[in-house]
Amino acid sequence: MGSFAEIRERAEKRKGGAGGLSVLLKPRPELEVLRSMPDDRVLSEMTRYVFYAGFVRNVIDSKWPGFEAAFSGFDAGFLNLAPDDYWHDLTSDQRIVRNGAKIMSVRANAQFVRQLADEHGSAGRFLADWPPEDHIGLLAVLDKRADRLGGMSGQYFLRAIGRDSFVMSHDVLVCLRLAGLPISETKPTKKDLRLIQDQFNAWAAETGLPYTHLSRICAFSVGMPGEETGEEDH
């Protein structure tokens, strides 16, 4: 594997130099912000990314005030006690996207958030304290214990709430393969996930950069200078 400096150089060429790339690298994630995030905000973002899957994001965002009202501010304690009729009524509630399976995922994820709060003090504390050098382990937790937060939905949810993490988008995987990592060109296998984690750990040790920046630089390095693929890490 080559130095990460080579990947960064490619990204800078594509994004208008070091200054142009720097603008695209959002501030370093602040763990204390995530650690203190209220459980209702964690559940809200979980729900947003569950509903994003398969829908135009602007549609979901435009209706989000309605989601907040319909789901009682995403109060996990209340939602855990809400009767079946409450959930049935939501399937005909015009304030939200009326997708029955995704509506019921909120019920399941409210239970998950409450479990994390009982086990760790809050969901935000659990998500912040999970070590970034085992990000794939946290993704496995979401896949197993949450509902509809496996795959890209879970990865983008974690990025959105400020978790320091890499995202295995198309462009990031292309970058890794170009760098010489022997991973599949289709869905990453368990072995691939370990290799990807190990490579990001190595780059973090090499550069001192947060995983979020490493991931975005990796994505921005793919393609010809100035080209936009439409599949970059967000």
N, C-alpha and C positions, 0 to 999 in steps of 0.2 A: 504494500500500500504506500502511495506517495504521501507527501506532506499535505496537511490541510491548507497550507499557504497557496498551493497550486489551485485548489478549488476556489479559494477566496479570490484569487487573481482572475479566474474565469468569470466569477460573479460580478466583479467590479467592471470588467469589460462589457458585460451585458447591461449593466445598470448605471452607466454614466460615470464610472470611476469610483474611487473610495468614498467620496462625499455622497454620490447618488445611492450607493449601497447602504451607507450609514443611515440615511433617511428612512430606508425601508426596514431597518432593524429596530423594532419597537424597544422601549426601555426594558432593562433586565427585570425578569419576574421578581416580585417582592413577596417572599414567603409569608411575612407577617400579615400582609393584606389577605392572602388566601386563608391563613390560619384563623383569622378573626371573621371570616365571611359567615354570615348567619345561615343556618340550615335552609331557610326558605329561599335564599338566593342561590344556593347550590342546587336545590331541586328545580328552581325556575330555569336555570341554565341547562340542567339535564333535559328538561322537557323541551326547551327550545331546540336543542340539537337532535333530539328524537324526532321532532316534527319537521326539522329541516330536511331530513332524509326523504328523498322522493318528491319534495316540493320546492318551488321557487322560494328562495330565502326572503325576498322582499314581500311576498305574500304573507309569510308567517310573521315577519317583523311588523307589517302594517296592522296585523290583528293582535299584536302582543298585549296591548292594554286590556283587550277582551279576554285573553288567556288568563291574565293576572286576576281579573275579576271572577271569571268562571271557576277557576281553581282555588278560590278563597285565599289569594295571596301566596299560594304554595306553602301554606302552613302544614308542615309534615305531621305535626301532632293531631291537628284537626282531620287531615285527610286519612290518617290511619284509623280514625274512628267513624268516618263518614259511612253511612249505610249504603246498601246496594242501590237504592232508589236515587241517591245523589249521583252515582256514576251513570246510571241509566239515563237520567235527565240530561247529562252532558252530551250524550250521543245525538241529541237534537238541538243543542245550544248553538245558535247562529253566531255567537261571539267568537267561536273557535273553529278550527278545521275539524269536521266531524268524522274522524277516523277512529272507529271503535277500538282497534288494537292499540293504537297509540294513546288514546285516552286511558285505557286500562294500564298502560305502562306507567302512567303517573301514579296510580295507586300502588303498584309494585315498587316503584322507585321511592315513594314516600316512606314505605316500610324500610327500604334499604338505608335511606338517610337517617331514620330514627335509630336503626340498629347501629350505624356508625357513631351517632351521637351517644348512645348508651355505652358503646365499647371504648370510645376515644375522647369523649367530651363534646365533639362536634364533627360533622362531616368534613368541614374545611380543615380542621386540625389533622384529621387522618390523611387527607389528600396532600396537604403541605408537607407532612412529616415522612411520607413514603420516600425512600432514597431515590434520587434521579438515576443513579447507576443501576437501578432495577426497574426502570420504567415499564418494561415488558411484563414484569410481575404485577404492576398496578393495572395494566390493561387486562390481564387475565382475571383480576378481581372483578373489574367492571363487567367483563364478559360472563362471569359465573354468577355474580350476586346481584347485579343490576339488570334491568330489562331494556333490551333494544339499544344497549350502549356498547356493543362489541364493534369491532372494525373501526371505520373512519369516524363514526358518530362519537364514540368514546374518546378518540384521539383529539378531535376538534373541540369537544366539550372541555377536556382538561386544558387545552391551550387557551380557551376562552376565559376560564376562571383564573388564569394566571399561574398555573402549574408549569414549572420549568420542564419542558419535555420536547422530544422530537416527534414529528408527524411523518408517518410512512406514506406520503403522497406519491403519486406516479413519478413526479420529478425527483423527489428525494431518493427513491429506489433506483432511478436511472443514474443519478449521481453516484450512488454507492457502487453500482455495477461498473461504471466508468472508472471508478477509483480502484477497481480490482477485487471487490468483495464478491465471492462466488455464491450469489443468491439467485433464487429462481426468478424468471421473468414473469411468472404468474403470481398467485397469492403466496406470500412468504410462509414457509414451513416453520415448525418449532425450532429446527436447527438454524434456519435463516434468521429468526427473531433473536436468537442468542448471538449470532454473528453481528447483526445490526447493533444490538445493545453494546457489545464489546467494542465495536468500531467507534460508536459515539463516545463511549467512555475513554477510549484512547485519544480521540480528538479533543475532548474536554481537558484531559491531562496535558496535552500538547499545547493548547492555546489559552487555557484559562477562561474560555468563553462559556456562557450558559448553553444548555442543550437547545433552547429555543433559537438562539442565534445560529448555532451550528446547523440546525435543521433548515432554517430559512436561507442561509448562505448556500447550503447544498442545493436547495431547490432553485435558487436564482442563478446557479452556475450552469444550468442545462440549456442548450440551444445556442444559436448564433447571437452575436452582440446585438442588443436591442430587441431581440425577438421575444414575443410573449406567447407562451404555450397555452395559457388558460388553465393550467393544472398545477400551478406553483403552490408551495406550502403557504397556508394562511395563518 
